[in-house]
Amino acid sequence: MMHLFFDLDGTLVDSSEGILNSFYHTFKTLGLQEVDIKTFRSFIGPPLETTFARFYEKPEDIDKAIAVFRDYYEAVGVHEKVFPYEGIPELLEALKKAGHELYVTTSKHEPMALLMLEEQGLAPYFKKVYGSTPTRFEKGDVIKALIKDEDLKELDQMAIIGDTKFDMIGGKQANIGALGVSWGFGEASDLLENGADYVANSPKDLLSYLQKEY
């Protein structure tokens, strides 16, 4: 039995519209100079703390930017166009039937992660959801919290599955497997450069790999 830790945005669901609109709103509200769409899309994945530290030095300014983002996202963004990627429900169903334990590890604010999974009908597949909190927001810290809280022991039977280098880095920091997916917001080259053990091109491809290797 594997313990599989799934990233949320860009791995399980395409939630880009609400996230991008929340960044647009935040930049406009705070008077930040807007960046190009490619740069905005690169903000999907890393913690908000990391993203806004690129624009502010003072912790209180970073906290204010995060608050503006979350206020808009919780009221509007989380409900905007969101959908599971094609093949994700079937992948989760197959993995659960095979006896694997599934978790979500995300840098998204934990209450919003739970809400999104429930609204998309994916929550029943997962044993537990671990998201960003004020004291834990880096992906490696989220993964380590899960391992500790769930009292998991066999690191070689665990893997993070995600679409950005932050997922791969977090997996390596926690000494577990790191599996990349190419259908999200990251680049396959970045996933491999940051330690991905494998990069799947579709949920079906990922399932085949897991059935073969585990």
Buried (B, 14 or more C-beta within 10 A) or exposed (E): EBBBBBBBBBBBBBBBEBBBBBBEBBBEBBEBEEBEEEEBBBBBBBBBBBBBBEBBEEEEBBBBBBEBBBBBBBEEBBEBEBEBBEBBBEBBEBBBEEEBBBBBBBBBBBBBBBBBBEEBEBBEBBEEBBBBEEEBBBBBBBBBBBBEEBEBEEEEBBBBBBBBBBBBBBBBBBEBBBBBBBBBBBBBEBBBEBBBBBBBEBBBBBBEBBEEEB
